[in-house]
């Protein structure tokens, strides 16, 4: 990336347990945080109303929650117990 893109959209290294799902969620989480920063700056600067900022942040939060659910982050892995075995 060029310097401008690095400045506008910084990314941090992922240090967690590597799985494709965790890596994807980490990228989504960083994007969420960056967008929240922009919204807060716009609201603080008087460019958007507090109500608009709230609605935008709420929509982004719903997207992040949906991403977490779709990626299976935080869910218990399937157990190898009897309830899943064929009978």
Short mmCIF file of the C-alpha atoms (twelve columns), coordinates in Angstrom:
data_MODEL
# 
_entry.id   MODEL 
# 
loop_
_atom_site.group_PDB 
_atom_site.id 
_atom_site.type_symbol 
_atom_site.label_atom_id 
_atom_site.label_alt_id 
_atom_site.label_comp_id 
_atom_site.label_asym_id 
_atom_site.label_seq_id 
_atom_site.Cartn_x 
_atom_site.Cartn_y 
_atom_site.Cartn_z 
_atom_site.pdbx_PDB_model_num 
ATOM 1  C CA . UNK A 1  0.000   0.000   0.000  1 
ATOM 2  C CA . UNK A 2  1.070   3.549   -0.459 1 
ATOM 3  C CA . UNK A 3  1.646   5.933   2.429  1 
ATOM 4  C CA . UNK A 4  -1.711  7.652   2.025  1 
ATOM 5  C CA . UNK A 5  -3.641  4.379   2.221  1 
ATOM 6  C CA . UNK A 6  -1.586  3.248   5.218  1 
ATOM 7  C CA . UNK A 7  -2.409  6.521   6.956  1 
ATOM 8  C CA . UNK A 8  -6.133  6.466   6.154  1 
ATOM 9  C CA . UNK A 9  -6.657  2.747   6.719  1 
ATOM 10 C CA . UNK A 10 -4.067  1.487   9.198  1 
ATOM 11 C CA . UNK A 11 -3.930  -2.239  9.866  1 
ATOM 12 C CA . UNK A 12 -2.351  -3.959  12.813 1 
ATOM 13 C CA . UNK A 13 -0.727  -7.365  12.827 1 
ATOM 14 C CA . UNK A 14 -2.862  -10.302 14.018 1 
ATOM 15 C CA . UNK A 15 -1.425  -12.054 17.079 1 
ATOM 16 C CA . UNK A 16 -4.331  -14.330 18.035 1 
ATOM 17 C CA . UNK A 17 -4.929  -18.018 17.408 1 
ATOM 18 C CA . UNK A 18 -4.695  -18.335 13.648 1 
ATOM 19 C CA . UNK A 19 -7.728  -19.638 11.850 1 
ATOM 20 C CA . UNK A 20 -9.158  -18.165 8.658  1 
ATOM 21 C CA . UNK A 21 -12.277 -17.194 10.629 1 
ATOM 22 C CA . UNK A 22 -10.299 -15.393 13.350 1 
ATOM 23 C CA . UNK A 23 -8.221  -13.564 10.755 1 
ATOM 24 C CA . UNK A 24 -11.333 -12.469 8.842  1 
ATOM 25 C CA . UNK A 25 -13.042 -11.301 12.036 1 
ATOM 26 C CA . UNK A 26 -9.932  -9.388  13.075 1 
ATOM 27 C CA . UNK A 27 -9.976  -7.545  9.739  1 
ATOM 28 C CA . UNK A 28 -13.687 -6.795  10.201 1 
ATOM 29 C CA . UNK A 29 -13.045 -5.565  13.741 1 
ATOM 30 C CA . UNK A 30 -10.259 -3.231  12.602 1 
ATOM 31 C CA . UNK A 31 -12.471 -1.847  9.838  1 
ATOM 32 C CA . UNK A 32 -15.276 -1.333  12.381 1 
ATOM 33 C CA . UNK A 33 -12.940 0.574   14.699 1 
ATOM 34 C CA . UNK A 34 -11.695 2.783   11.861 1 
ATOM 35 C CA . UNK A 35 -15.239 3.645   10.744 1 
ATOM 36 C CA . UNK A 36 -16.261 4.436   14.331 1 
ATOM 37 C CA . UNK A 37 -13.316 6.823   14.571 1 
ATOM 38 C CA . UNK A 38 -14.447 8.619   11.404 1 
ATOM 39 C CA . UNK A 39 -18.053 8.872   12.616 1 
ATOM 40 C CA . UNK A 40 -16.998 10.207  16.010 1 
ATOM 41 C CA . UNK A 41 -14.729 12.776  14.364 1 
ATOM 42 C CA . UNK A 42 -17.504 13.925  12.035 1 
ATOM 43 C CA . UNK A 43 -19.934 14.265  14.948 1 
ATOM 44 C CA . UNK A 44 -17.404 16.078  17.130 1 
ATOM 45 C CA . UNK A 45 -16.629 18.457  14.266 1 
ATOM 46 C CA . UNK A 46 -20.312 19.226  13.768 1 
ATOM 47 C CA . UNK A 47 -20.482 17.678  10.302 1 
ATOM 48 C CA . UNK A 48 -23.173 15.144  11.294 1 
ATOM 49 C CA . UNK A 49 -25.740 15.135  14.094 1 
ATOM 50 C CA . UNK A 50 -25.461 13.001  17.196 1 
ATOM 51 C CA . UNK A 51 -28.570 11.108  16.079 1 
ATOM 52 C CA . UNK A 52 -27.002 10.294  12.686 1 
ATOM 53 C CA . UNK A 53 -23.780 9.214   14.384 1 
ATOM 54 C CA . UNK A 54 -25.748 6.948   16.720 1 
ATOM 55 C CA . UNK A 55 -27.685 5.359   13.856 1 
ATOM 56 C CA . UNK A 56 -24.529 4.818   11.803 1 
ATOM 57 C CA . UNK A 57 -22.675 3.263   14.741 1 
ATOM 58 C CA . UNK A 58 -25.654 1.038   15.547 1 
ATOM 59 C CA . UNK A 59 -25.750 -0.197  11.926 1 
ATOM 60 C CA . UNK A 60 -22.013 -0.911  11.976 1 
ATOM 61 C CA . UNK A 61 -22.386 -2.791  15.268 1 
ATOM 62 C CA . UNK A 62 -25.127 -4.973  13.756 1 
ATOM 63 C CA . UNK A 63 -22.851 -5.735  10.793 1 
ATOM 64 C CA . UNK A 64 -20.012 -6.706  13.136 1 
ATOM 65 C CA . UNK A 65 -22.294 -8.943  15.210 1 
ATOM 66 C CA . UNK A 66 -23.555 -10.607 12.045 1 
ATOM 67 C CA . UNK A 67 -19.982 -11.148 10.880 1 
ATOM 68 C CA . UNK A 68 -19.091 -12.739 14.221 1 
ATOM 69 C CA . UNK A 69 -22.070 -15.064 14.040 1 
ATOM 70 C CA . UNK A 70 -21.485 -16.022 10.392 1 
ATOM 71 C CA . UNK A 71 -17.818 -16.784 11.058 1 
ATOM 72 C CA . UNK A 72 -18.665 -18.859 14.142 1 
ATOM 73 C CA . UNK A 73 -16.465 -16.803 16.455 1 
ATOM 74 C CA . UNK A 74 -17.084 -17.543 20.138 1 
ATOM 75 C CA . UNK A 75 -19.278 -20.554 19.500 1 
ATOM 76 C CA . UNK A 76 -18.526 -23.901 21.050 1 
ATOM 77 C CA . UNK A 77 -17.008 -26.341 18.586 1 
ATOM 78 C CA . UNK A 78 -19.106 -29.408 17.858 1 
ATOM 79 C CA . UNK A 79 -18.535 -32.046 20.480 1 
ATOM 80 C CA . UNK A 80 -17.722 -35.641 19.647 1 
ATOM 81 C CA . UNK A 81 -20.239 -36.818 22.207 1 
ATOM 82 C CA . UNK A 82 -22.995 -39.340 21.826 1 
ATOM 83 C CA . UNK A 83 -25.609 -36.810 20.758 1 
ATOM 84 C CA . UNK A 84 -23.906 -36.433 17.350 1 
ATOM 85 C CA . UNK A 85 -23.126 -40.062 16.696 1 
ATOM 86 C CA . UNK A 86 -25.331 -42.114 14.353 1 
ATOM 87 C CA . UNK A 87 -27.387 -44.807 15.958 1 
# 
